[in-house]
Amino acid sequence: MPSPRHDTLIKLFADRPQLAVEILCDFLGADLPATPLIRRETSTFNTRPSDDIEADLVLVLGPPQTPAHAIIVEIQQDKSKDPRQLARYAAALWLMLGCDVSVLVICPDRKVAEHYAQPIESGLTGYRLRPWVLGPDGIPAITDPQEAAARLDLAAMSVMVHGRDRKVIEAFTAALPDVTDEHAPDYYEYAYDMSAPEIRHLMEEIMKSASPTWPVYSPFAREHYGRGKADGIAEGMAEGWTAGKAEEAARSVLLVLAARDFTVPDDIRTQITTCTDLAQLETWLTRAATTQTLQGLFDEAG
């Protein structure tokens, strides 16, 4: 059964297919066609009409009518898959598309990487597949924030493998606020989901001490960010609330609830927005930062 790490790695490559090309060419020495055209292809194909097989991810270089090269991306965290299945994937995709095929295997575990790096005897005379394998030793430890910002997807993988080194996480988190990539909001969550518990703990620790001006995206981070935002708003309001600030205060309560991913029903929203008691609104604002349920907002014991 696929794990969260497996699924997150697939998302990472699906978000930016060029990452697979860069790993093959820059880290593993593959010689691929030079083309700006790269697309995700259906991962289900077959060797005969009754026998569908499904790889983790299939990417195709070149125009749809005349594909130049195909890449099969497989995530392997253990040795459970028969290596001959990889050879079968490549042969079936070659038959379907009529172009050369590379098999890229991503293995976060060193022994698993060694296992799949061996040449694969397919059982068909003359057909021997040598997959391209990226193991933990091939993923660089990125400690420069500028380098991390330039390749956030690779930096997220660096956190997964080398995150016990505090400098790797610091470079990754420092890079996030300055990145304009459309998928930038996902990368913190990707790194968090792919990492071991002790690395997640270190990410949370570093996030606590980081600037509160950038949002982060793990479940822990969302809660922490929401609480920090609530504390800052409450401190500012305590200095000089007036009767005319009630509307602003109500909006602040709703803002904190939204930052913590609460869905506020219309009746509760009306109760908050029509309240003119500033002391009551301040109480709700404080509770909004920590409550586990919407009812806890109004519970005197909360």
C-alpha positions as CSV (number, residue, x, y, z in Angstrom):
1,M,0.0,0.0,0.0
2,P,1.4,3.4,-0.9
3,S,2.6,5.5,2.0
4,P,2.4,9.3,2.5
5,R,6.0,9.6,1.5
6,H,5.4,7.6,-1.7
7,D,2.4,9.8,-2.6
8,T,4.2,13.0,-1.7
9,L,7.2,12.2,-3.9
10,I,4.8,11.5,-6.8
11,K,3.2,14.9,-6.3
12,L,6.6,16.5,-6.3
13,F,7.5,15.1,-9.7
14,A,4.0,15.6,-11.1
15,D,4.0,19.3,-10.1
16,R,7.2,19.9,-12.0
17,P,8.0,17.1,-14.5
18,Q,11.3,18.9,-15.4
19,L,12.7,17.6,-12.1
20,A,12.9,14.1,-13.5
21,V,14.8,15.3,-16.5
22,E,17.2,17.3,-14.3
23,I,17.9,14.4,-12.0
24,L,18.5,12.1,-15.0
25,C,20.8,14.5,-16.8
26,D,22.5,16.5,-13.9
27,F,22.9,13.8,-11.3
28,L,22.8,10.4,-13.1
29,G,24.5,11.3,-16.4
30,A,21.7,10.3,-18.8
31,D,21.7,11.7,-22.3
32,L,18.1,12.9,-23.1
33,P,16.7,14.8,-26.0
34,A,16.9,18.6,-25.5
35,T,13.3,19.8,-25.7
36,P,11.2,22.3,-23.7
37,L,8.2,20.1,-24.3
38,I,7.5,17.7,-21.4
39,R,4.1,16.5,-20.3
40,R,2.6,14.0,-17.9
41,E,1.2,10.9,-19.7
42,T,-1.3,8.4,-18.4
43,S,0.4,6.0,-16.0
44,T,-1.8,3.0,-17.1
45,F,-0.8,1.2,-20.2
46,N,-0.9,-2.4,-21.4
47,T,1.0,-5.2,-23.2
48,R,-2.3,-6.7,-24.5
49,P,-5.9,-5.5,-24.2
50,S,-6.6,-7.6,-21.1
51,D,-3.5,-6.9,-19.1
52,D,-3.2,-3.3,-17.8
53,I,-0.2,-2.3,-15.8
54,E,0.3,0.9,-13.9
55,A,3.5,2.8,-13.1
56,D,3.8,5.5,-10.5
57,L,4.3,8.4,-13.0
58,V,4.9,8.6,-16.8
59,L,6.4,11.7,-18.4
60,V,6.9,12.3,-22.1
61,L,9.4,14.6,-23.8
62,G,8.5,16.1,-27.2
63,P,5.3,16.9,-29.1
64,P,2.3,14.5,-28.6
65,Q,2.4,13.4,-32.2
66,T,6.1,12.5,-32.3
67,P,7.3,11.8,-28.7
68,A,11.1,12.0,-28.4
69,H,11.6,10.2,-25.1
70,A,9.5,8.8,-22.2
71,I,10.4,8.6,-18.5
72,I,8.9,6.2,-16.0
73,V,9.3,7.5,-12.4
74,E,9.0,4.8,-9.7
75,I,9.1,5.4,-6.0
76,Q,10.5,2.4,-4.1
77,Q,10.9,2.4,-0.3
78,D,11.4,-1.4,0.0
79,K,12.3,-4.4,-2.1
80,S,8.8,-5.7,-2.6
81,K,8.5,-5.0,-6.3
82,D,10.0,-7.6,-8.7
83,P,12.7,-5.6,-10.6
84,R,11.5,-7.4,-13.8
85,Q,8.3,-5.4,-13.5
86,L,10.3,-2.3,-14.3
87,A,11.6,-3.9,-17.5
88,R,8.0,-4.8,-18.4
89,Y,6.9,-1.2,-17.8
90,A,9.6,0.1,-20.2
91,A,8.9,-2.5,-22.9
92,A,5.1,-1.8,-22.8
93,L,5.6,1.9,-22.9
94,W,8.0,1.6,-25.8
95,L,5.4,-0.5,-27.7
96,M,2.7,2.1,-27.0
97,L,4.7,5.3,-27.8
98,G,7.4,4.1,-30.2
99,C,10.2,6.1,-28.5
100,D,13.1,5.3,-26.1
101,V,12.2,4.9,-22.4
102,S,14.2,5.7,-19.3
103,V,13.2,4.2,-15.9
104,L,14.0,6.5,-13.0
105,V,13.7,4.9,-9.5
106,I,13.7,7.1,-6.4
107,C,14.8,5.3,-3.3
108,P,15.0,7.1,0.0
109,D,16.7,4.0,1.5
110,R,20.3,3.2,0.6
111,K,20.0,-0.6,0.6
112,V,16.8,-0.4,-1.5
113,A,18.7,1.9,-4.0
114,E,21.5,-0.7,-4.3
115,H,18.9,-3.4,-4.9
116,Y,17.3,-1.7,-7.9
117,A,20.5,-0.3,-9.3
118,Q,21.5,-3.7,-10.5
119,P,20.9,-4.6,-14.2
120,I,17.6,-6.3,-14.7
121,E,17.4,-9.5,-16.7
122,S,13.9,-9.4,-18.2
123,G,13.8,-13.1,-19.1
124,L,13.7,-12.1,-22.8
125,T,17.0,-12.9,-24.6
126,G,19.0,-9.7,-25.3
127,Y,16.7,-7.4,-23.3
128,R,18.5,-6.2,-20.2
129,L,17.3,-3.0,-18.4
130,R,19.6,-0.8,-16.4
131,P,17.3,1.6,-14.5
132,W,18.5,5.0,-13.4
133,V,18.4,5.0,-9.5
134,L,18.6,8.0,-7.2
135,G,19.3,7.0,-3.7
136,P,19.9,9.1,-0.6
137,D,23.6,9.4,-1.4
138,G,22.7,11.1,-4.7
139,I,20.5,13.8,-3.2
140,P,22.6,16.7,-2.2
141,A,22.5,18.4,1.3
142,I,21.4,21.9,0.4
143,T,22.5,24.4,3.0
144,D,22.5,27.6,0.9
145,P,19.1,29.4,1.0
146,Q,19.7,30.8,-2.6
147,E,20.3,27.3,-3.9
148,A,17.2,26.0,-2.1
149,A,15.1,28.8,-3.5
150,A,16.3,28.0,-7.0
151,R,15.3,24.3,-6.7
152,L,12.7,24.0,-4.0
153,D,11.6,20.5,-5.1
154,L,15.1,19.2,-4.7
155,A,15.5,21.1,-1.5
156,A,12.4,19.4,-0.1
157,M,13.9,16.0,-1.0
158,S,17.2,17.2,0.7
159,V,15.2,17.8,3.9
160,M,13.7,14.3,3.7
161,V,17.2,12.7,3.5
162,H,19.5,15.2,5.3
163,G,17.0,17.0,7.6
164,R,18.9,15.9,10.7
165,D,21.4,18.5,9.7
166,R,19.8,21.7,11.1
167,K,21.5,23.8,8.3
168,V,19.5,22.0,5.6
169,I,16.2,22.8,7.2
170,E,17.2,26.4,7.9
171,A,18.2,26.9,4.3
172,F,14.9,25.4,3.1
173,T,12.7,27.5,5.4
174,A,14.7,30.7,4.7
175,A,14.1,30.2,0.9
176,L,10.3,29.9,1.1
177,P,9.3,33.6,1.5
178,D,11.1,34.7,-1.6
179,V,9.9,32.1,-4.1
180,T,7.2,33.0,-6.5
181,D,6.7,29.5,-8.0
182,E,3.0,28.6,-8.1
183,H,3.7,25.4,-6.2
184,A,5.8,27.1,-3.5
185,P,3.0,26.9,-0.9
186,D,3.1,23.1,-1.2
187,Y,6.8,22.5,-0.7
188,Y,6.9,22.9,3.1
189,E,4.1,20.4,3.4
190,Y,5.8,18.1,1.0
191,A,9.0,18.2,3.0
192,Y,7.1,17.7,6.2
193,D,5.1,14.7,4.9
194,M,8.2,13.0,3.5
195,S,10.3,13.3,6.6
196,A,10.8,11.0,9.6
197,P,9.3,12.1,12.9
198,E,12.6,13.5,14.3
199,I,13.0,15.7,11.2
200,R,9.5,16.9,11.5
201,H,10.2,17.8,15.1
202,L,13.2,19.8,14.1
203,M,11.2,21.6,11.4
204,E,8.6,22.6,13.9
205,E,11.3,23.9,16.3
206,I,12.9,26.0,13.6
207,M,9.6,27.2,12.4
208,K,8.8,28.5,15.9
209,S,11.8,30.7,15.9
210,A,11.4,31.9,12.3
211,S,9.9,35.2,11.2
212,P,6.1,35.1,11.6
213,T,5.7,37.1,8.4
214,W,5.6,33.9,6.2
215,P,2.9,31.3,6.4
216,V,3.8,27.6,6.6
217,Y,1.8,24.6,5.7
218,S,2.1,21.5,7.9
219,P,-0.9,20.9,10.3
220,F,1.4,21.9,13.2
221,A,2.5,25.0,11.3
222,R,-1.0,26.1,10.4
223,E,-2.0,25.9,14.1
224,H,1.1,27.7,15.3
225,Y,0.8,30.4,12.6
226,G,-2.8,31.0,13.5
227,R,-2.0,31.2,17.2
228,G,0.8,33.7,16.6
229,K,-1.4,35.8,14.4
230,A,-4.1,35.9,17.1
231,D,-1.6,36.9,19.8
232,G,-0.3,39.7,17.7
233,I,-3.8,41.0,16.9
234,A,-4.8,40.8,20.6
235,E,-1.8,42.7,21.7
236,G,-2.5,45.5,19.3
237,M,-6.2,45.7,20.3
238,A,-5.4,45.8,24.0
239,E,-3.5,49.1,23.5
240,G,-6.5,51.1,22.4
241,W,-9.8,49.5,21.5
242,T,-12.7,51.9,21.2
243,A,-16.4,51.3,20.5
244,G,-15.7,52.0,16.8
245,K,-13.3,49.0,16.7
246,A,-16.0,46.4,17.3
247,E,-16.4,45.6,13.7
248,E,-12.6,45.3,13.2
249,A,-12.4,43.0,16.3
250,A,-15.1,40.7,14.9
251,R,-13.3,40.4,11.6
252,S,-10.1,39.5,13.5
253,V,-11.9,36.7,15.3
254,L,-13.1,35.3,12.0
255,L,-9.6,35.8,10.5
256,V,-8.0,33.6,13.2
257,L,-10.6,30.9,12.8
258,A,-10.1,30.9,9.0
259,A,-6.3,30.7,9.5
260,R,-6.9,27.6,11.7
261,D,-9.1,26.0,8.9
262,F,-12.4,26.3,10.8
263,T,-15.6,26.5,8.7
264,V,-17.8,29.0,10.5
265,P,-21.6,28.5,10.1
266,D,-23.8,31.5,9.3
267,D,-25.4,31.6,12.8
268,I,-22.0,31.7,14.6
269,R,-20.7,34.3,12.1
270,T,-23.7,36.5,12.8
271,Q,-23.2,36.1,16.5
272,I,-19.6,37.3,16.2
273,T,-20.2,40.1,13.7
274,T,-23.1,41.6,15.6
275,C,-21.4,41.7,19.0
276,T,-20.5,45.2,20.2
277,D,-18.9,44.1,23.6
278,L,-15.2,44.6,23.0
279,A,-14.2,42.6,26.1
280,Q,-16.3,39.7,24.9
281,L,-14.7,39.9,21.4
282,E,-11.2,40.0,23.0
283,T,-12.1,36.8,24.9
284,W,-13.3,35.1,21.8
285,L,-10.2,36.2,20.0
286,T,-7.9,34.7,22.6
287,R,-9.9,31.4,22.6
288,A,-9.9,31.3,18.8
289,A,-6.1,30.8,18.9
290,T,-6.3,27.6,20.9
291,T,-9.8,26.1,20.8
292,Q,-10.2,22.7,19.3
293,T,-13.9,23.2,18.4
294,L,-16.1,26.1,17.5
295,Q,-18.2,25.5,20.5
296,G,-15.1,26.0,22.6
297,L,-15.1,29.6,21.5
298,F,-18.2,30.2,23.6
299,D,-17.5,27.7,26.4
300,E,-16.7,29.5,29.7
301,A,-14.4,26.7,30.6
302,G,-12.5,27.0,27.3
